[in-house]
């Protein structure tokens, strides 16, 4: 079974570092951020370059409906 991680804030800063480490270890990732995917492009490009399966979900985890959508999309 493939390992899947949800990483909030995973396209920049510390979250990106965590995402990159997991991707390099073979994890598939659902990366969550409040920014539009176009604004997260540089971080996402670094993740795509690892060859890992990456899903970007624009969501605000402080909102219950966004959390539910994140889990459903994942």
mmCIF file of the N, C-alpha and C atoms, coordinates in Angstrom:
data_MODEL
# 
_entry.id   MODEL 
# 
loop_
_atom_site.group_PDB 
_atom_site.id 
_atom_site.type_symbol 
_atom_site.label_atom_id 
_atom_site.label_alt_id 
_atom_site.label_comp_id 
_atom_site.label_asym_id 
_atom_site.label_entity_id 
_atom_site.label_seq_id 
_atom_site.pdbx_PDB_ins_code 
_atom_site.Cartn_x 
_atom_site.Cartn_y 
_atom_site.Cartn_z 
_atom_site.occupancy 
_atom_site.B_iso_or_equiv 
_atom_site.pdbx_formal_charge 
_atom_site.auth_seq_id 
_atom_site.auth_comp_id 
_atom_site.auth_asym_id 
_atom_site.auth_atom_id 
_atom_site.pdbx_PDB_model_num 
ATOM 1   N N  . UNK A 1 1  ? 0.833   -1.178 0.000  1.00 0.00 ? 1  UNK A N  1 
ATOM 2   C CA . UNK A 1 1  ? 0.000   0.000  0.000  1.00 0.00 ? 1  UNK A CA 1 
ATOM 3   C C  . UNK A 1 1  ? 0.883   1.248  0.000  1.00 0.00 ? 1  UNK A C  1 
ATOM 4   N N  . UNK A 1 2  ? 0.536   2.210  -0.822 1.00 0.00 ? 2  UNK A N  1 
ATOM 5   C CA . UNK A 1 2  ? 1.287   3.460  -0.933 1.00 0.00 ? 2  UNK A CA 1 
ATOM 6   C C  . UNK A 1 2  ? 1.009   4.345  0.284  1.00 0.00 ? 2  UNK A C  1 
ATOM 7   N N  . UNK A 1 3  ? 2.058   4.951  0.808  1.00 0.00 ? 3  UNK A N  1 
ATOM 8   C CA . UNK A 1 3  ? 1.919   5.857  1.946  1.00 0.00 ? 3  UNK A CA 1 
ATOM 9   C C  . UNK A 1 3  ? 1.497   7.235  1.431  1.00 0.00 ? 3  UNK A C  1 
ATOM 10  N N  . UNK A 1 4  ? 0.510   7.840  2.091  1.00 0.00 ? 4  UNK A N  1 
ATOM 11  C CA . UNK A 1 4  ? 0.006   9.157  1.720  1.00 0.00 ? 4  UNK A CA 1 
ATOM 12  C C  . UNK A 1 4  ? 0.035   10.058 2.944  1.00 0.00 ? 4  UNK A C  1 
ATOM 13  N N  . UNK A 1 5  ? 0.558   11.280 2.760  1.00 0.00 ? 5  UNK A N  1 
ATOM 14  C CA . UNK A 1 5  ? 0.586   12.260 3.842  1.00 0.00 ? 5  UNK A CA 1 
ATOM 15  C C  . UNK A 1 5  ? -0.122  13.527 3.393  1.00 0.00 ? 5  UNK A C  1 
ATOM 16  N N  . UNK A 1 6  ? -0.850  14.131 4.304  1.00 0.00 ? 6  UNK A N  1 
ATOM 17  C CA . UNK A 1 6  ? -1.406  15.466 4.089  1.00 0.00 ? 6  UNK A CA 1 
ATOM 18  C C  . UNK A 1 6  ? -0.458  16.430 4.787  1.00 0.00 ? 6  UNK A C  1 
ATOM 19  N N  . UNK A 1 7  ? 0.038   17.417 4.031  1.00 0.00 ? 7  UNK A N  1 
ATOM 20  C CA . UNK A 1 7  ? 0.956   18.402 4.603  1.00 0.00 ? 7  UNK A CA 1 
ATOM 21  C C  . UNK A 1 7  ? 0.336   19.778 4.425  1.00 0.00 ? 7  UNK A C  1 
ATOM 22  N N  . UNK A 1 8  ? -0.089  20.379 5.530  1.00 0.00 ? 8  UNK A N  1 
ATOM 23  C CA . UNK A 1 8  ? -0.634  21.728 5.450  1.00 0.00 ? 8  UNK A CA 1 
ATOM 24  C C  . UNK A 1 8  ? 0.521   22.721 5.356  1.00 0.00 ? 8  UNK A C  1 
ATOM 25  N N  . UNK A 1 9  ? 0.344   23.714 4.502  1.00 0.00 ? 9  UNK A N  1 
ATOM 26  C CA . UNK A 1 9  ? 1.434   24.671 4.287  1.00 0.00 ? 9  UNK A CA 1 
ATOM 27  C C  . UNK A 1 9  ? 2.624   24.015 3.619  1.00 0.00 ? 9  UNK A C  1 
ATOM 28  N N  . UNK A 1 10 ? 2.380   22.962 2.849  1.00 0.00 ? 10 UNK A N  1 
ATOM 29  C CA . UNK A 1 10 ? 3.451   22.133 2.314  1.00 0.00 ? 10 UNK A CA 1 
ATOM 30  C C  . UNK A 1 10 ? 4.126   22.616 1.063  1.00 0.00 ? 10 UNK A C  1 
ATOM 31  N N  . UNK A 1 11 ? 3.810   23.833 0.592  1.00 0.00 ? 11 UNK A N  1 
ATOM 32  C CA . UNK A 1 11 ? 4.426   24.335 -0.638 1.00 0.00 ? 11 UNK A CA 1 
ATOM 33  C C  . UNK A 1 11 ? 5.421   25.463 -0.391 1.00 0.00 ? 11 UNK A C  1 
ATOM 34  N N  . UNK A 1 12 ? 5.667   25.773 0.890  1.00 0.00 ? 12 UNK A N  1 
ATOM 35  C CA . UNK A 1 12 ? 6.672   26.798 1.193  1.00 0.00 ? 12 UNK A CA 1 
ATOM 36  C C  . UNK A 1 12 ? 7.161   26.641 2.627  1.00 0.00 ? 12 UNK A C  1 
ATOM 37  N N  . UNK A 1 13 ? 8.298   27.217 2.898  1.00 0.00 ? 13 UNK A N  1 
ATOM 38  C CA . UNK A 1 13 ? 8.849   27.235 4.251  1.00 0.00 ? 13 UNK A CA 1 
ATOM 39  C C  . UNK A 1 13 ? 9.105   25.847 4.826  1.00 0.00 ? 13 UNK A C  1 
ATOM 40  N N  . UNK A 1 14 ? 8.849   25.711 6.121  1.00 0.00 ? 14 UNK A N  1 
ATOM 41  C CA . UNK A 1 14 ? 9.076   24.442 6.814  1.00 0.00 ? 14 UNK A CA 1 
ATOM 42  C C  . UNK A 1 14 ? 8.206   23.342 6.223  1.00 0.00 ? 14 UNK A C  1 
ATOM 43  N N  . UNK A 1 15 ? 6.969   23.685 5.856  1.00 0.00 ? 15 UNK A N  1 
ATOM 44  C CA . UNK A 1 15 ? 6.075   22.695 5.256  1.00 0.00 ? 15 UNK A CA 1 
ATOM 45  C C  . UNK A 1 15 ? 6.642   22.118 3.974  1.00 0.00 ? 15 UNK A C  1 
ATOM 46  N N  . UNK A 1 16 ? 7.271   22.970 3.156  1.00 0.00 ? 16 UNK A N  1 
ATOM 47  C CA . UNK A 1 16 ? 7.898   22.497 1.927  1.00 0.00 ? 16 UNK A CA 1 
ATOM 48  C C  . UNK A 1 16 ? 9.053   21.554 2.252  1.00 0.00 ? 16 UNK A C  1 
ATOM 49  N N  . UNK A 1 17 ? 9.830   21.894 3.257  1.00 0.00 ? 17 UNK A N  1 
ATOM 50  C CA . UNK A 1 17 ? 10.926  21.009 3.664  1.00 0.00 ? 17 UNK A CA 1 
ATOM 51  C C  . UNK A 1 17 ? 10.416  19.639 4.084  1.00 0.00 ? 17 UNK A C  1 
ATOM 52  N N  . UNK A 1 18 ? 9.318   19.621 4.823  1.00 0.00 ? 18 UNK A N  1 
ATOM 53  C CA . UNK A 1 18 ? 8.707   18.359 5.236  1.00 0.00 ? 18 UNK A CA 1 
ATOM 54  C C  . UNK A 1 18 ? 8.192   17.608 4.018  1.00 0.00 ? 18 UNK A C  1 
ATOM 55  N N  . UNK A 1 19 ? 7.509   18.326 3.119  1.00 0.00 ? 19 UNK A N  1 
ATOM 56  C CA . UNK A 1 19 ? 6.985   17.703 1.896  1.00 0.00 ? 19 UNK A CA 1 
ATOM 57  C C  . UNK A 1 19 ? 8.105   17.083 1.068  1.00 0.00 ? 19 UNK A C  1 
ATOM 58  N N  . UNK A 1 20 ? 9.194   17.813 0.896  1.00 0.00 ? 20 UNK A N  1 
ATOM 59  C CA . UNK A 1 20 ? 10.318  17.304 0.102  1.00 0.00 ? 20 UNK A CA 1 
ATOM 60  C C  . UNK A 1 20 ? 10.918  16.048 0.740  1.00 0.00 ? 20 UNK A C  1 
ATOM 61  N N  . UNK A 1 21 ? 11.073  16.070 2.048  1.00 0.00 ? 21 UNK A N  1 
ATOM 62  C CA . UNK A 1 21 ? 11.645  14.902 2.739  1.00 0.00 ? 21 UNK A CA 1 
ATOM 63  C C  . UNK A 1 21 ? 10.736  13.686 2.568  1.00 0.00 ? 21 UNK A C  1 
ATOM 64  N N  . UNK A 1 22 ? 9.438   13.876 2.724  1.00 0.00 ? 22 UNK A N  1 
ATOM 65  C CA . UNK A 1 22 ? 8.499   12.762 2.557  1.00 0.00 ? 22 UNK A CA 1 
ATOM 66  C C  . UNK A 1 22 ? 8.484   12.257 1.114  1.00 0.00 ? 22 UNK A C  1 
ATOM 67  N N  . UNK A 1 23 ? 8.470   13.188 0.160  1.00 0.00 ? 23 UNK A N  1 
ATOM 68  C CA . UNK A 1 23 ? 8.446   12.803 -1.258 1.00 0.00 ? 23 UNK A CA 1 
ATOM 69  C C  . UNK A 1 23 ? 9.680   11.979 -1.613 1.00 0.00 ? 23 UNK A C  1 
ATOM 70  N N  . UNK A 1 24 ? 10.828  12.390 -1.103 1.00 0.00 ? 24 UNK A N  1 
ATOM 71  C CA . UNK A 1 24 ? 12.063  11.664 -1.395 1.00 0.00 ? 24 UNK A CA 1 
ATOM 72  C C  . UNK A 1 24 ? 12.093  10.280 -0.752 1.00 0.00 ? 24 UNK A C  1 
ATOM 73  N N  . UNK A 1 25 ? 11.258  10.074 0.274  1.00 0.00 ? 25 UNK A N  1 
ATOM 74  C CA . UNK A 1 25 ? 11.152  8.775  0.937  1.00 0.00 ? 25 UNK A CA 1 
ATOM 75  C C  . UNK A 1 25 ? 10.057  7.907  0.327  1.00 0.00 ? 25 UNK A C  1 
ATOM 76  N N  . UNK A 1 26 ? 9.426   8.396  -0.757 1.00 0.00 ? 26 UNK A N  1 
ATOM 77  C CA . UNK A 1 26 ? 8.453   7.578  -1.461 1.00 0.00 ? 26 UNK A CA 1 
ATOM 78  C C  . UNK A 1 26 ? 6.995   7.810  -1.101 1.00 0.00 ? 26 UNK A C  1 
ATOM 79  N N  . UNK A 1 27 ? 6.727   8.815  -0.304 1.00 0.00 ? 27 UNK A N  1 
ATOM 80  C CA . UNK A 1 27 ? 5.347   9.119  0.064  1.00 0.00 ? 27 UNK A CA 1 
ATOM 81  C C  . UNK A 1 27 ? 4.636   9.846  -1.075 1.00 0.00 ? 27 UNK A C  1 
ATOM 82  N N  . UNK A 1 28 ? 3.346   9.604  -1.215 1.00 0.00 ? 28 UNK A N  1 
ATOM 83  C CA . UNK A 1 28 ? 2.469   10.440 -2.034 1.00 0.00 ? 28 UNK A CA 1 
ATOM 84  C C  . UNK A 1 28 ? 1.972   11.551 -1.119 1.00 0.00 ? 28 UNK A C  1 
ATOM 85  N N  . UNK A 1 29 ? 1.750   12.742 -1.695 1.00 0.00 ? 29 UNK A N  1 
ATOM 86  C CA . UNK A 1 29 ? 1.397   13.881 -0.852 1.00 0.00 ? 29 UNK A CA 1 
ATOM 87  C C  . UNK A 1 29 ? 0.150   14.601 -1.311 1.00 0.00 ? 29 UNK A C  1 
ATOM 88  N N  . UNK A 1 30 ? -0.659  14.990 -0.355 1.00 0.00 ? 30 UNK A N  1 
ATOM 89  C CA . UNK A 1 30 ? -1.715  15.974 -0.560 1.00 0.00 ? 30 UNK A CA 1 
ATOM 90  C C  . UNK A 1 30 ? -1.200  17.222 0.142  1.00 0.00 ? 30 UNK A C  1 
ATOM 91  N N  . UNK A 1 31 ? -0.828  18.201 -0.655 1.00 0.00 ? 31 UNK A N  1 
ATOM 92  C CA . UNK A 1 31 ? -0.261  19.443 -0.132 1.00 0.00 ? 31 UNK A CA 1 
ATOM 93  C C  . UNK A 1 31 ? -1.387  20.468 -0.069 1.00 0.00 ? 31 UNK A C  1 
ATOM 94  N N  . UNK A 1 32 ? -1.549  21.069 1.078  1.00 0.00 ? 32 UNK A N  1 
ATOM 95  C CA . UNK A 1 32 ? -2.634  22.011 1.310  1.00 0.00 ? 32 UNK A CA 1 
ATOM 96  C C  . UNK A 1 32 ? -2.057  23.397 1.559  1.00 0.00 ? 32 UNK A C  1 
ATOM 97  N N  . UNK A 1 33 ? -2.704  24.390 0.965  1.00 0.00 ? 33 UNK A N  1 
ATOM 98  C CA . UNK A 1 33 ? -2.321  25.768 1.213  1.00 0.00 ? 33 UNK A CA 1 
ATOM 99  C C  . UNK A 1 33 ? -3.488  26.692 0.938  1.00 0.00 ? 33 UNK A C  1 
ATOM 100 N N  . UNK A 1 34 ? -3.415  27.890 1.476  1.00 0.00 ? 34 UNK A N  1 
ATOM 101 C CA . UNK A 1 34 ? -4.490  28.851 1.257  1.00 0.00 ? 34 UNK A CA 1 
ATOM 102 C C  . UNK A 1 34 ? -4.327  29.610 -0.061 1.00 0.00 ? 34 UNK A C  1 
ATOM 103 N N  . UNK A 1 35 ? -3.122  29.565 -0.627 1.00 0.00 ? 35 UNK A N  1 
ATOM 104 C CA . UNK A 1 35 ? -2.862  30.290 -1.874 1.00 0.00 ? 35 UNK A CA 1 
ATOM 105 C C  . UNK A 1 35 ? -3.329  29.493 -3.085 1.00 0.00 ? 35 UNK A C  1 
ATOM 106 N N  . UNK A 1 36 ? -3.653  30.216 -4.141 1.00 0.00 ? 36 UNK A N  1 
ATOM 107 C CA . UNK A 1 36 ? -3.949  29.603 -5.431 1.00 0.00 ? 36 UNK A CA 1 
ATOM 108 C C  . UNK A 1 36 ? -2.717  28.814 -5.882 1.00 0.00 ? 36 UNK A C  1 
ATOM 109 N N  . UNK A 1 37 ? -2.923  27.726 -6.580 1.00 0.00 ? 37 UNK A N  1 
ATOM 110 C CA . UNK A 1 37 ? -1.816  26.873 -7.043 1.00 0.00 ? 37 UNK A CA 1 
ATOM 111 C C  . UNK A 1 37 ? -0.793  27.659 -7.863 1.00 0.00 ? 37 UNK A C  1 
ATOM 112 N N  . UNK A 1 38 ? -1.237  28.662 -8.616 1.00 0.00 ? 38 UNK A N  1 
ATOM 113 C CA . UNK A 1 38 ? -0.294  29.474 -9.406 1.00 0.00 ? 38 UNK A CA 1 
ATOM 114 C C  . UNK A 1 38 ? 0.700   30.194 -8.509 1.00 0.00 ? 38 UNK A C  1 
ATOM 115 N N  . UNK A 1 39 ? 0.263   30.606 -7.338 1.00 0.00 ? 39 UNK A N  1 
ATOM 116 C CA . UNK A 1 39 ? 1.143   31.312 -6.402 1.00 0.00 ? 39 UNK A CA 1 
ATOM 117 C C  . UNK A 1 39 ? 2.052   30.353 -5.637 1.00 0.00 ? 39 UNK A C  1 
ATOM 118 N N  . UNK A 1 40 ? 1.701   29.087 -5.633 1.00 0.00 ? 40 UNK A N  1 
ATOM 119 C CA . UNK A 1 40 ? 2.510   28.066 -4.958 1.00 0.00 ? 40 UNK A CA 1 
ATOM 120 C C  . UNK A 1 40 ? 3.404   27.320 -5.942 1.00 0.00 ? 40 UNK A C  1 
ATOM 121 N N  . UNK A 1 41 ? 3.483   27.803 -7.174 1.00 0.00 ? 41 UNK A N  1 
ATOM 122 C CA . UNK A 1 41 ? 4.149   27.099 -8.275 1.00 0.00 ? 41 UNK A CA 1 
ATOM 123 C C  . UNK A 1 41 ? 5.590   26.708 -7.978 1.00 0.00 ? 41 UNK A C  1 
ATOM 124 N N  . UNK A 1 42 ? 6.396   27.599 -7.437 1.00 0.00 ? 42 UNK A N  1 
ATOM 125 C CA . UNK A 1 42 ? 7.814   27.262 -7.247 1.00 0.00 ? 42 UNK A CA 1 
ATOM 126 C C  . UNK A 1 42 ? 7.983   26.092 -6.278 1.00 0.00 ? 42 UNK A C  1 
ATOM 127 N N  . UNK A 1 43 ? 7.232   26.096 -5.184 1.00 0.00 ? 43 UNK A N  1 
ATOM 128 C CA . UNK A 1 43 ? 7.306   24.981 -4.245 1.00 0.00 ? 43 UNK A CA 1 
ATOM 129 C C  . UNK A 1 43 ? 6.763   23.697 -4.842 1.00 0.00 ? 43 UNK A C  1 
ATOM 130 N N  . UNK A 1 44 ? 5.652   23.813 -5.559 1.00 0.00 ? 44 UNK A N  1 
ATOM 131 C CA . UNK A 1 44 ? 5.068   22.627 -6.185 1.00 0.00 ? 44 UNK A CA 1 
ATOM 132 C C  . UNK A 1 44 ? 5.980   22.060 -7.261 1.00 0.00 ? 44 UNK A C  1 
ATOM 133 N N  . UNK A 1 45 ? 6.638   22.944 -8.025 1.00 0.00 ? 45 UNK A N  1 
ATOM 134 C CA . UNK A 1 45 ? 7.580   22.462 -9.042 1.00 0.00 ? 45 UNK A CA 1 
ATOM 135 C C  . UNK A 1 45 ? 8.707   21.656 -8.411 1.00 0.00 ? 45 UNK A C  1 
ATOM 136 N N  . UNK A 1 46 ? 9.197   22.100 -7.256 1.00 0.00 ? 46 UNK A N  1 
ATOM 137 C CA . UNK A 1 46 ? 10.250  21.353 -6.554 1.00 0.00 ? 46 UNK A CA 1 
ATOM 138 C C  . UNK A 1 46 ? 9.733   19.975 -6.134 1.00 0.00 ? 46 UNK A C  1 
ATOM 139 N N  . UNK A 1 47 ? 8.481   19.915 -5.719 1.00 0.00 ? 47 UNK A N  1 
ATOM 140 C CA . UNK A 1 47 ? 7.900   18.627 -5.326 1.00 0.00 ? 47 UNK A CA 1 
ATOM 141 C C  . UNK A 1 47 ? 7.687   17.723 -6.531 1.00 0.00 ? 47 UNK A C  1 
ATOM 142 N N  . UNK A 1 48 ? 7.157   18.279 -7.620 1.00 0.00 ? 48 UNK A N  1 
ATOM 143 C CA . UNK A 1 48 ? 6.947   17.474 -8.832 1.00 0.00 ? 48 UNK A CA 1 
ATOM 144 C C  . UNK A 1 48 ? 8.277   16.902 -9.331 1.00 0.00 ? 48 UNK A C  1 
ATOM 145 N N  . UNK A 1 49 ? 9.358   17.651 -9.152 1.00 0.00 ? 49 UNK A N  1 
ATOM 146 C CA . UNK A 1 49 ? 10.674  17.212 -9.618 1.00 0.00 ? 49 UNK A CA 1 
ATOM 147 C C  . UNK A 1 49 ? 11.161  15.960 -8.893 1.00 0.00 ? 49 UNK A C  1 
ATOM 148 N N  . UNK A 1 50 ? 10.606  15.655 -7.738 1.00 0.00 ? 50 UNK A N  1 
ATOM 149 C CA . UNK A 1 50 ? 11.008  14.446 -7.009 1.00 0.00 ? 50 UNK A CA 1 
ATOM 150 C C  . UNK A 1 50 ? 10.413  13.191 -7.645 1.00 0.00 ? 50 UNK A C  1 
ATOM 151 N N  . UNK A 1 51 ? 9.393   13.371 -8.487 1.00 0.00 ? 51 UNK A N  1 
ATOM 152 C CA . UNK A 1 51 ? 8.727   12.229 -9.109 1.00 0.00 ? 51 UNK A CA 1 
ATOM 153 C C  . UNK A 1 51 ? 7.610   11.649 -8.262 1.00 0.00 ? 51 UNK A C  1 
ATOM 154 N N  . UNK A 1 52 ? 7.372   12.237 -7.105 1.00 0.00 ? 52 UNK A N  1 
ATOM 155 C CA . UNK A 1 52 ? 6.312   11.743 -6.220 1.00 0.00 ? 52 UNK A CA 1 
ATOM 156 C C  . UNK A 1 52 ? 4.938   12.143 -6.757 1.00 0.00 ? 52 UNK A C  1 
ATOM 157 N N  . UNK A 1 53 ? 3.922   11.418 -6.328 1.00 0.00 ? 53 UNK A N  1 
ATOM 158 C CA . UNK A 1 53 ? 2.536   11.782 -6.647 1.00 0.00 ? 53 UNK A CA 1 
ATOM 159 C C  . UNK A 1 53 ? 2.152   12.937 -5.735 1.00 0.00 ? 53 UNK A C  1 
ATOM 160 N N  . UNK A 1 54 ? 1.807   14.075 -6.342 1.00 0.00 ? 54 UNK A N  1 
ATOM 161 C CA . UNK A 1 54 ? 1.507   15.288 -5.590 1.00 0.00 ? 54 UNK A CA 1 
ATOM 162 C C  . UNK A 1 54 ? 0.120   15.782 -5.970 1.00 0.00 ? 54 UNK A C  1 
ATOM 163 N N  . UNK A 1 55 ? -0.695  16.081 -4.970 1.00 0.00 ? 55 UNK A N  1 
ATOM 164 C CA . UNK A 1 55 ? -1.993  16.707 -5.169 1.00 0.00 ? 55 UNK A CA 1 
ATOM 165 C C  . UNK A 1 55 ? -1.967  18.006 -4.385 1.00 0.00 ? 55 UNK A C  1 
ATOM 166 N N  . UNK A 1 56 ? -2.256  19.127 -5.052 1.00 0.00 ? 56 UNK A N  1 
ATOM 167 C CA . UNK A 1 56 ? -2.360  20.398 -4.337 1.00 0.00 ? 56 UNK A CA 1 
ATOM 168 C C  . UNK A 1 56 ? -3.830  20.709 -4.125 1.00 0.00 ? 56 UNK A C  1 
ATOM 169 N N  . UNK A 1 57 ? -4.191  21.014 -2.878 1.00 0.00 ? 57 UNK A N  1 
ATOM 170 C CA . UNK A 1 57 ? -5.556  21.374 -2.536 1.00 0.00 ? 57 UNK A CA 1 
ATOM 171 C C  . UNK A 1 57 ? -5.534  22.751 -1.892 1.00 0.00 ? 57 UNK A C  1 
ATOM 172 N N  . UNK A 1 58 ? -6.230  23.701 -2.511 1.00 0.00 ? 58 UNK A N  1 
ATOM 173 C CA . UNK A 1 58 ? -6.340  25.023 -1.907 1.00 0.00 ? 58 UNK A CA 1 
ATOM 174 C C  . UNK A 1 58 ? -7.411  24.947 -0.831 1.00 0.00 ? 58 UNK A C  1 
ATOM 175 N N  . UNK A 1 59 ? -7.011  25.159 0.414  1.00 0.00 ? 59 UNK A N  1 
ATOM 176 C CA . UNK A 1 59 ? -7.941  25.048 1.531  1.00 0.00 ? 59 UNK A CA 1 
ATOM 177 C C  . UNK A 1 59 ? -7.413  25.832 2.721  1.00 0.00 ? 59 UNK A C  1 
ATOM 178 N N  . UNK A 1 60 ? -8.330  26.307 3.528  1.00 0.00 ? 60 UNK A N  1 
ATOM 179 C CA . UNK A 1 60 ? -8.027  26.975 4.789  1.00 0.00 ? 60 UNK A CA 1 
ATOM 180 C C  . UNK A 1 60 ? -8.447  26.014 5.898  1.00 0.00 ? 60 UNK A C  1 
ATOM 181 N N  . UNK A 1 61 ? -7.488  25.391 6.543  1.00 0.00 ? 61 UNK A N  1 
ATOM 182 C CA . UNK A 1 61 ? -7.817  24.345 7.511  1.00 0.00 ? 61 UNK A CA 1 
ATOM 183 C C  . UNK A 1 61 ? -8.496  24.881 8.769  1.00 0.00 ? 61 UNK A C  1 
ATOM 184 N N  . UNK A 1 62 ? -8.624  26.200 8.899  1.00 0.00 ? 62 UNK A N  1 
ATOM 185 C CA . UNK A 1 62 ? -9.390  26.743 10.021 1.00 0.00 ? 62 UNK A CA 1 
ATOM 186 C C  . UNK A 1 62 ? -10.894 26.664 9.752  1.00 0.00 ? 62 UNK A C  1 
ATOM 187 N N  . UNK A 1 63 ? -11.272 26.301 8.521  1.00 0.00 ? 63 UNK A N  1 
ATOM 188 C CA . UNK A 1 63 ? -12.687 26.196 8.138  1.00 0.00 ? 63 UNK A CA 1 
ATOM 189 C C  . UNK A 1 63 ? -13.067 24.728 7.987  1.00 0.00 ? 63 UNK A C  1 
ATOM 190 N N  . UNK A 1 64 ? -14.116 24.319 8.680  1.00 0.00 ? 64 UNK A N  1 
ATOM 191 C CA . UNK A 1 64 ? -14.498 22.910 8.676  1.00 0.00 ? 64 UNK A CA 1 
ATOM 192 C C  . UNK A 1 64 ? -14.834 22.399 7.280  1.00 0.00 ? 64 UNK A C  1 
ATOM 193 N N  . UNK A 1 65 ? -15.481 23.211 6.449  1.00 0.00 ? 65 UNK A N  1 
ATOM 194 C CA . UNK A 1 65 ? -15.814 22.748 5.102  1.00 0.00 ? 65 UNK A CA 1 
ATOM 195 C C  . UNK A 1 65 ? -14.557 22.547 4.244  1.00 0.00 ? 65 UNK A C  1 
ATOM 196 N N  . UNK A 1 66 ? -13.538 23.386 4.444  1.00 0.00 ? 66 UNK A N  1 
ATOM 197 C CA . UNK A 1 66 ? -12.282 23.203 3.716  1.00 0.00 ? 66 UNK A CA 1 
ATOM 198 C C  . UNK A 1 66 ? -11.557 21.944 4.180  1.00 0.00 ? 66 UNK A C  1 
ATOM 199 N N  . UNK A 1 67 ? -11.585 21.676 5.492  1.00 0.00 ? 67 UNK A N  1 
ATOM 200 C CA . UNK A 1 67 ? -10.954 20.450 6.008  1.00 0.00 ? 67 UNK A CA 1 
ATOM 201 C C  . UNK A 1 67 ? -11.633 19.222 5.420  1.00 0.00 ? 67 UNK A C  1 
ATOM 202 N N  . UNK A 1 68 ? -12.953 19.253 5.372  1.00 0.00 ? 68 UNK A N  1 
ATOM 203 C CA . UNK A 1 68 ? -13.703 18.115 4.810  1.00 0.00 ? 68 UNK A CA 1 
ATOM 204 C C  . UNK A 1 68 ? -13.353 17.925 3.346  1.00 0.00 ? 68 UNK A C  1 
ATOM 205 N N  . UNK A 1 69 ? -13.234 19.021 2.599  1.00 0.00 ? 69 UNK A N  1 
ATOM 206 C CA . UNK A 1 69 ? -12.889 18.927 1.177  1.00 0.00 ? 69 UNK A CA 1 
ATOM 207 C C  . UNK A 1 69 ? -11.469 18.395 1.002  1.00 0.00 ? 69 UNK A C  1 
ATOM 208 N N  . UNK A 1 70 ? -10.557 18.811 1.851  1.00 0.00 ? 70 UNK A N  1 
ATOM 209 C CA . UNK A 1 70 ? -9.173  18.328 1.801  1.00 0.00 ? 70 UNK A CA 1 
ATOM 210 C C  . UNK A 1 70 ? -9.137  16.817 1.974  1.00 0.00 ? 70 UNK A C  1 
ATOM 211 N N  . UNK A 1 71 ? -9.847  16.306 2.961  1.00 0.00 ? 71 UNK A N  1 
ATOM 212 C CA . UNK A 1 71 ? -9.870  14.866 3.201  1.00 0.00 ? 71 UNK A CA 1 
ATOM 213 C C  . UNK A 1 71 ? -10.531 14.141 2.028  1.00 0.00 ? 71 UNK A C  1 
ATOM 214 N N  . UNK A 1 72 ? -11.627 14.677 1.529  1.00 0.00 ? 72 UNK A N  1 
ATOM 215 C CA . UNK A 1 72 ? -12.310 14.049 0.395  1.00 0.00 ? 72 UNK A CA 1 
ATOM 216 C C  . UNK A 1 72 ? -11.410 14.014 -0.841 1.00 0.00 ? 72 UNK A C  1 
ATOM 217 N N  . UNK A 1 73 ? -10.743 15.126 -1.130 1.00 0.00 ? 73 UNK A N  1 
ATOM 218 C CA . UNK A 1 73 ? -9.856  15.178 -2.303 1.00 0.00 ? 73 UNK A CA 1 
ATOM 219 C C  . UNK A 1 73 ? -8.685  14.224 -2.160 1.00 0.00 ? 73 UNK A C  1 
ATOM 220 N N  . UNK A 1 74 ? -8.173  14.099 -0.946 1.00 0.00 ? 74 UNK A N  1 
ATOM 221 C CA . UNK A 1 74 ? -7.042  13.212 -0.692 1.00 0.00 ? 74 UNK A CA 1 
ATOM 222 C C  . UNK A 1 74 ? -7.451  11.773 -0.907 1.00 0.00 ? 74 UNK A C  1 
# 
